[in-house]
Each structure stands twice: as C-alpha cells, then as structure tokens.
Amino acid sequence: MAIGDGTNQTIVIELILLGFGDLQHLDMVLFLLFLVIYIFTMVGNILIIALVVLNPNLHTPMYFFLGNLSCLETFYTSTILPKVIVIFLTGEKAISIPGCIAQFYFFAALVVTECGLLAMMSYDRYTAICKPLHYSTLMNMKACLFMASGSWLNGFLAMSVMMYLMTRLPFCVPNEIDHFFCDLTPVARISCSEAQRFELMGFIFSTIFTLPPFLLTLTSYMFIIIAILRIPSTTGRKKAFSTCSSHLLVVTIYYGTLITVYVLPNTENIRKLNKVFSVFYTILTPLINPLIYSLRNREVKEALRKSIGKLIHGIRPQKFKSLSLE
C-alpha cells in the first residue's frame, strides 16, 4: 500500500521482502527445508535449556553460558525464519514498516548479544584450561551473571539507537527489499531520504561489537590450542583439539560472515553474496550451535540419558497402574 504526500514521491506504509526471488521454482522445496531447520533448531536449543536448568551437574559457568546462548538462539531464529517460511508457503512478501523495524531491532540486538556471549564462553574455556587454579575465583557465579547480563543489556541498549534512526527513515516506491529479512543495508537502500547517518552508525556499531569480541575469542582459542599441544597424552590431546577446532570453526564462520557483510567495504561483489553470507549467521549457526557446543559433551549426554531414563520410568508405572485398574 502507498499514500501520496503531495510531492513527486509516494510514501509507502508497507515493504516487500523479495526473499530468494530467483528461486521461485523451488518454493515448496525451500519451504520444507527451512521448516525442518526451524523445528530442529528450536528443539535442539530448548532441549539444551531444559537440561541445563533441570540437572544440578550442569550448574557450572560453562553450561550457564551455553544455556544463555541456546535461549538467545531460540529468539534469534524466531525473529527471522517464520517470516521466511510464510513467504515460501503463501507468497505473502509484505511486511509492515513497524514490523520491519521490530525485526531489525531484535535481530541486531541478538547478534550483538551473541558476540558478547561467544567471547565470554571462550574466556571461560581459556580460564578453565590455561588458569585452572584461578578458575573458581575468576568465574564465580557473580562474575558469570555480570558478564551474561552485560552481554544482553549491551545488545538491546545499543541497538535502541539504530532502531530510533530507522524510525526516522521515510520509505517510497519502489519499496522492495532485496533480502529475506529487514537488514541494515537493504533497508537503507530503499529509503527516499539520505540514510548516510543510519548506515554510518550501523558501520560504527558493527565494528565495535564484532571485531573486539572476535579478537578476544580468537586470542582465547589460540592460548587454548597452545595449552592443548602441551598435553602429554596423545589421545587426550586429539580429543581436546577436536572439540576446540570445531568450536573455533563455527565461531570463525559466524564472525567471518558478519564482518564481511557489515564491516568490510560494501562492494558490488559482496552485495551479490549478502544473502548467502546471511544464511550462515542467521540460519545455519543457530542450527549447529547446540550440536557443536553441547550435545557432543559427555556431561550433556549423561544428563540427557538420565532425563530420558527418568521419563521412561515415570511413564511405565502409569501404564502398569492403568492396566491393574482394568
């Protein structure tokens, strides 16, 4: 929908998400694919949250941060994927301007929060492996709560500035966003006013909230790898290195795609690949994080086995009771 403003421009009251417009012939296939991804992402992350909350053995700093990360991923995925799924299923690509602003705000705030949490998690592992004698002092519950709450507040407060600037942007025809969600650059590109301030603040915030956490994470894992190489046992070294390398790979993909899209110069080649890069940090990372960070851990597997055992034992007496009543 659009309304005239008495000038040569037409102000619109809704925007159109083009999504993956060049793959329209695969709409049903992509609908099923993204639906399965969404279900698995939600189930995996909710399972981790439940295990961390219900099992006292997992009430440690590492799993406290993992629980926070899984909680974040459920919100993060639900901010973007449901609309993508609706587009593939119904072809309804319109999104209201308030809805677009809200989607951008929550997406950006959760990205900043995740960067903070990943940095805190890497520091936790660095402290546990490289400074084990000081671990209980450095990573006490008060410190963990401070770091986690700081990451959440940092993301939502900082992105309030971006949300305010976005509310000041008027949108005109054509009102088509060449993306599958309301992202910074595609939204700024369709504004019918100068959006340099919005884009400049986006670049500044992207640099501040991605590069320092990435460097902290990278440095922590470098010290961890050095410590692992000093382990005398070959088997222990291989096991520790396998876990560390998988964590580092996921973190590198996440930060690498974020930095490419939001920090590097916005060249024509990068713009063409923006959707591809966005899939990595909006869809794939939340899907594989539960597996990489949690479900491969011995403590989580043991907690999951015990929980399933309790559930089965809780169901069996009910069955026997109902049979005896009959």
Secondary structure, 3 states (H helix, E strand, C coil): CEEECCCCCEEECEEEECCCHHHHHHHHHHHHHHHHHHHHHHHHHHHHHHHHHHCHHHCCHHHHHHHHHHHHHHHHHHHHHHHHHHHHHHCCCEEEHHHHHHHHHHHHHHHHHHHHHHHHHHHHHHHHHHCHHHHHHHCCHHHHHHHHHHHHHHHHHHHHHHHHHHHCCCEECCCEECCCCCCHHHHHHCECCCCHHHHHHHHHHHHHHHHHHHHHHHHHHHHHHHHHHCCCCHHHHHHHHHHHHHHHHHHHHHHHHHHHHHCCCCCHHHHHHHHHHHHHHHHHHHHHHHHHHHHCCHHHHHHHHHHHHHHHHHHHHHHHHHHHHC
